[in-house]
Amino acid sequence: MVNRNRSKAGARVETTETLDTAMKNGSEAFRTGFEKAVKGYDQFWGYGRETVEAYVKAANATGKGVETLQNEIYSYSKQSVEDSISAAKAVFGSKSVHQAFELQSDFVKSAFESYVSEVTRLGEIMFSTTKEALNPLQGRMQAWVEIVESARAV
C-alpha cells in the first residue's frame, strides 16, 4: 500500500510538472502571438497614415492642376474673344471684298494655330498634373505587399 501511495504521489508530481510546462509554453505562445499582433497593427496603422498623407498630397496637386487648367482656359477664351472682335472690326472696316477675304483668311489661320497651340498646352498641363497627382501614390501598393509579406514571415 505504501508503494501505491508513492506511485500516486509520483504521478501527481509528474502531472504538476506537465501542467507547469504546458502553462509556461501556453503563456510564451500567447506573449509571442500578442507581440506579433501588436507589431502587425503598428505596421498597418503606419501604412494607413502614410496612405492618407499620399492621398492628401495627390488631392492638393490635383487641385493646383485644375486651377492652372482653369486659368489657362480662361486666358485663352478671353484672348480668343478679343481677337475675334478685333478681326470682325477689321473685316467690317475693309475697303474691298478681296481685302475682307484676306483679313478673314488670316484670322482663321491664326485662330486655328492658336487653338492647336492651346490644346497642346492644355494637354501638357493635364499630363503634368496627372504625374504630380500620382507621384505620392506610387509605391503604396508595393508598401502593402511588403506589409503582408512581413506579417506572413513572422
Buried (B, 14 or more C-beta within 10 A) or exposed (E): EEEEEEEEEEEEEEEEEEEEEEEEEEEEEEEEEEEEEEEBEEBBEEBEEBBEEBBEBBEEBBEEBBEBBEEBBEEBEEEBEEBEEEBEEBBEEBEEEEEBEEBBEEBEEEBEEBEEEBEEBBEEBBEEBEEBBEEBEEEBEEBEEEBBEEBEEE
